[in-house]
């Protein structure tokens, strides 16, 4: 749980530099990000779904995210949960789910289901229901036009974003948008903090200069962790140089501290 003196999750979106939000997939990854000094940690639906042996985006993470949110709430950082499309079509069901995520600061909720954009009016209804039931939760409305390559234009994206902002969204997330001109236009037109995925060619400072207020890592840390794990095992098998790794005592100490905090 964050200190009362710490900036609120909302305030982190309104500082000079964009909020860089790493995305965890379990307790140890969230502990590692918190230990590295990040003030807020998000979750990645891909990482959580993958850990269950399920593909992303199929509403398979509903129960797992509910449990993970409860496990992460005691951490001394703000927690934002990626809830896919809200795991339901009915707005009140989505709102009830969000309210059950006790202790979290925000949610991402995407306007697509089964990799297809949904009616923006339907998504706006979900946002409105969540803000009515849980007004303190920072709702980051995700616009999947660029992510899915469907209606991937600035005009279509802004039209959807405007509906979600009118419904009460606190932020707008446009994953897949990477071109500086597009990002600048989106940021200038969206009246709430704009969130994008990390862009390899642009630093957070450069994204901030374009108007971006939040930069998420998405599934990148999870995918990088899998890649590093295979490299380590392959190095042992081949007698090569084993890559660096966090010391066992440090990881164990984090878990002991976490368990003590829960006791």
N, C-alpha and C positions, 0 to 999 in steps of 0.2 A: 504494500500500500504506500502511495507516495506521501511525502511530508506535506503538511498543510502550507508550508512556506514555499514549496516548489511551484513552478509555473503550471497552470492548468493545461490540459491537453489542448484546449482551444487556443490558449495563449502561445503554445509552441508553433502554431500555424501563422503567427503574426509577428515574427521577429525578423531581423534584417536578413538572416540566412535561412534558406528553406530547412524544414524539419526533415532529417534523414531517418527514415523508419525502416529498421531491419525486420525481416519477417521470420519468426520462429515456427517450428513444427512440433515441438515438444518441450517439456520442462527444462532439460539440460541446455538446449539451444537458447531458450529465453534467458536462463541464468547466465549464460556466456555473454549474451548481448548486454544484459544489465551490468555485469561485472566489467564490461568494456566501456561503460560510461554512457550508454544510450539512455536518454530520458524517457523514451517510449518504445514499445515493442509491438509489432503487429504479428498476426499469424498468416500463414500461407495455406490456402485450401489445397493447393497441389501437394505440398509437403505432408499435410495431415492425411489427405486421401491416399497418397502413395504409401504412407506408413501402415495403412489398413489393407494395402494390396488392391486398392480400387482406383480407377481413373478419376481425374478431376472433373468437377462440374456435374456430377450425377446425384447430388443431394446425399451422398454417402457419408458426409462429415458432420451431419446434424448432431448426433449424440456425442461424437468424439470432440467436437468443438465446444459443446456445452460442458463436458468434463474438463477440457483443457482450460477453458476460461476460468472455471472455478479454481483450478490448480495454479493458474498464473496470477489471479487477483491479489494474493498476498505480497507479490513482489513489489519492491520500492520504485516501480516505474509505471507509467500509464500503459494500459493494454488495449489494443484495438483488434477486433476479431473479424476475420474474413468469413462471412456467412453465405457465400455464393449468392443465390437469388432469394435468400431468406427461407429456403426449404419449404416454401408453400406458395400457392397462387393467391390464397385469401389474405388480404392485408392484415386483418385482425390476428390471424395465426402467426404471421411474421412478427407483428408487434409483441405478441405474447412470448414468442421465442426470445426476442431481444431483451425483454424485461427480465427473463429468466437468467440472463448472463450477468449475474450479480457481481458488482465490483469492477466491471470493465468501463473504459472511458469512451470507446467508440466502436463502430462497426463499418465494414465495407459491405455494400449490397449492390449486386450487379443487375443490369437491365437486360439480361439474356438468360434463357433456360435451354438446356440441351444444345448449346452452341448456336442458338438462334435468338436474335433480338426480339424482345416482347414489345407489346404496345406501350409506348411511353406513358400513356394515361394509367395503365395498370401498375407500372413501376412507381409513378408519382403517388398512387394510392397507398402503396406499401410504405413509402417514405413518410407520407402524411400520418399514417396510422402509428408508425413507430414514434414520431415526434410528439404525437398526442399522448401516447401511453408512457413514453420514457423520454421526456423532454431534455433530460440532462445528458443523454447519450449523443456523442458527436457522430452524426450520420454522414458518411462519405458515399455519395451516390456515384456508382460506377457506370460510365457510358462505354459500351463495348463496340462501338462502331469501328474504330480503328483496330481493336484487338481481333475482331472476327472478320474484318474486311467487308462489312455490310453497312451500306450507307456511310462509307468512310470519307465524309467531306466535313469541312469546318461548319458549313451551314446546318447539316443534319445533326451534327454533334451538339452544336449550340442550341438548336431547337429542343433537343432532348434535355440538355442541361438546364435550360430555362424552366422547363416544367418541374424538374426535381427541386430546383432552388425555390420556386414558388410554393412547392409542397413542404418546404422547411429544411431541405438538405443543408448541412453545415459546410460541406465541401463537395467537390466534384472530382472524380478520378477518371482519367482518360488513358488507360494503358494502351500501348501500341502507337501512340502519337510520339514521333521523334524528331520531325523536321523543325528547326528553329522558327521558321516563319509561321508554321501551324501552331506551335506552342505559344508564340507571342500573341497571335490572334485570339487563341482560346483564352489565354490568361487575361487579356484586355477586356474580353466580353463577358467572362464569367464573374459575377460579383461576390463569389465566395472563394476560399483558397482552392487553387488548382493543384491536383496531385497527379504525378506521372510516375511511371517506372523509371529506374535508373537508365540513362542513355550513355552508352560507353564513350561516345565522342564528346560528351558534354559533362563538365564537372558540376557539382551542386551549385557552386557560385555562378557558373554560366547559366544554369537553369534558372536560378534566382533572378538573374538579370533579365531573363525573358518573361518573368512574372510568375514562375512556378513557386508554390509555397510548401510543397511536400514531395519528397522523393522516396519512393518505396523500392525495396530490393526484390520484392516478389519471391518467386521460388529460387532465385539465384543462389542464396546461401545453401539451401537444401541440395540443389544440384551440384554445387561445388563440393559439398561435404561427401556426397556419393563418389564423385570423381576422385577426391583425395583418398577415400577409403580404398578404392580399387588400386590406386597408385601405390599405396603403402603395402598392400598385400602382394602386389605384383613385384615390388622391390624385394620383399622378403623371399619370394619364390625364385626370383632371378639372381639373388645375391647382389642386388644393386644398392644404391644409397637410399636409405629409408627417409622419407620426407619428415619435416618437423611436425611435432604434435604437442598438444597441451599435456603437461605432466599429469600422471594419474593422481598424485596427492592433491593437486589443485582442484581437479574435478571432483574428487571425493570430498574435499573440504566444502565445496559449494553445496553439494547434496546434503552433507551433514548439517550445514547452516540452514538450508531450506527446511529440512525435516524438523530441526529444532524450532524454527519459526512457526511451524504448523502445530507443534505439540502444545 
